[in-house]
Amino acid sequence: MPPTPDAARRPWTRLLLASVLGVGLLAWLLRQVDLGPLRAAFAATPIWLWVVALAGLCLSYALRAERLRREWGSWFAAQDAQGLARGRAPGFVDCLALFLTHNAAIVVLPLRAGEAGYPFLMQRRFGVPLSDSLRSLLWLRLQDAAVLATLAALWLPPLAPAVRAGWAALLALAWGLVLLFGARALAALAGRVPAVQRFQAAWLTHRNDRAGWALCAANWLVKLAVLALLLQALAPLDVMAALRGALGGELASVLPLQGPAGLGTYEAGVWAAALMGEASVIGAGAQVAAGALALHAFSLAVALAAAAMIMPWAREPRPALENTTR
């Protein structure tokens, strides 16, 4: 049955709304921007800082790739143990190429449409069923959301240093208890509640390990640290304000309604989070907005350049899979 005209127009309507929102936010943020201070900040930023930022982003990509390699290595091992030969498990380079291609699709396509690239590539390259790759994608996003929410709870509230230290200790204690006893408690609950057992078998098998959580947290900490370092050099911000700004941009990038490449929403997230509770930098809001735009441009350039270098991998045909069972 062909789609109705209203259903056919709906994606284009969302795209138009997202694009208008992004461009409108960007225009509002940059309405009084003087590019002179930004050019001066660029000129004053040493080359080594750009190199450190580039190396930090590359390290975060490598942490992502290792996170994928561990998950799919366990999945393929389980398939092989059951006598279901579905091909080979992706190695580190394969997972790095997978992430870079997927990441480029996310930053270029609007409304998070690039997320579809992950299950598509997993099926095309490694013969993974869509149901399994979609579960993996959702789990990765849930892990990201948990880590970002924890960092937001730690960094975004305007707390006194002593209060923030105590709050950080409580958050660390909560995570420590979950990592030490969470799996045991879930297993005990699964033995009593069939629904929890089905959830554990379908969603957590092969992926809910401490190393995966550590890699997720390390990826975000490295990425936010280097982006904050660069933002501090481009805008009049102290360390905490720059960290909040970098975190705000990443939180804004996961919003469902945003234009291509997150234009406008990312800058708004950086601007709003950096200036949260900072009366000393409110007057420099225009410079912060300009620095956010420069930071966004740098992140996009690195992501797209890395994907361009790996593009031949994504275009290669998938090797023949084993169809025999043991």
Secondary structure, 3 states (H helix, E strand, C coil): CCCCHHHHHHHHHHHHHHHHHHHHHHHHHCCCCCHHHHHHHHHHCCHHHHHHHHHHHHHHHHHHHHHHHHHHHHHHHHHHHCCECCCCCCCHHHHHHHHHHHHHHHHHCHHHHHHHHHHHHHHHHHCCCHHHHHHHHHHHHHHHHHHHHHHHHHHCCCCCHHHHHHHHHHHHHHHHHHHHHHHHHHHHHHCCCHHHHHHHHHHHCCCCCHHHHHHHHHHHHHHHHHHHHHHHHHCCCCHHHHHHHHHHHHHHCCCCCCCHHHCCHHHHHHHHHHCCCCHHHHHHHHHHHHHHHHHHHHHHHHHHHHHHHHHHHHHCCCCCCCCCEC
